[in-house]
Amino acid sequence: VDFVIEAPKPFYVEPLFTRDPALITDVQILMAMMALKGIYGEYGVQSMNHGIGFATAAIELLLPTYGEELGLKGKVCSYFALNPHPTLIPAIESGFVKSIHCFGGELGMEEYVQARSDIFFIGPDGTMRSNRANAQVAGLYAMDMFIGGTLQIDKHGNSSTATANRIAGFGGACNMGCDAKGRRHSSEAWLKCGSEYGVQEEQIGPMVRGKKLVVQMVETFGDKLVPAFVDELDALKLQENANLDLPPVMIYSDDLTHIVTEEGIAYMHKCSNMQEKMAAIRAVAGYTDIGLQENPNETKALREKGIVKTPADLGIDLAKANRSLLAAKNIKDLVDWSGGLYNPPARFRNW
């Protein structure tokens, strides 16, 4: 170390990727069940990145229970480009996960990561080796799927976490959540999604090409009953307020393949035009202003085409969508799954 510069105020490492299982709701569990059955299982998604949030944490905690029930071990969630999420510990210990290449670390996960050198990349000194640039490239070209949350989705399917005055955090979602056209290696999930792409032949003729799965999981109403589906993104207001050249859109509609809400899944990539795509969004937008414009006849036709699937269409028993399915129901359970190696920050300890 050549220089040490004293900071003007204390700086603390935040556990950005830690989610307490005790706060996961039944609605988030229902959405996770739909994602596992209607996307992970249907496409055989092996390599992926999970965004931050309780919905993806619920998916991770359902793998050893509902995922096992669906017979998905060895068929999904084998390879991740991901920070070491504590909620992945049960899936790792249950044999679902084969490898995780990390963007960076997570507070409290150091000893567990060191002990699982069969899963994480560990250097000769026993500590984790992470590489943000390599992980971003893997997210662009090697991952079959990005799945994460957002704050807003507009009527055309563009999404953003920007509000009128600030960007709440994109992270790597712009890279993870785009379909890199330079990809030339195939996988089952990538090819299947490409074969269903509704406008592919119009764009490139009968040529075969795959497509990355890009999934947004969002409850129709967020905190304080703010609607997630809007006519126009707040990103446009931020563009105006900050004098930006373009609005800070996180994921564009042409990259987005699936939207998962408590109402069901919209398989956006199957749509043959924008009008069909907008109808699919309305079908899963619930009681938001966008959802109230839904036409039941349009939705019926979309369900018949497999563009929209409800929990009933997926054969999901709503009575099972509760916290009893979680492999860990609180932080202490995660510590137990880790054999005592996970050392959660003090704010998450209540024992």
Beta strands, then each sheet from edge to edge (+ up, - down):
strand 1: 47-50
strand 2: 79-81
strand 3: 99-101
strand 4: 145-148
strand 5: 152-154
strand 6: 159-160
strand 7: 213-217
strand 8: 229-230
strand 9: 258-261
strand 10: 264-267
strand 11: 308-309
sheet 1: 3+ 2+ 1+ 4+ 7+ 9+ 10- 11+
sheet 2: 6+ 5- 8-
end
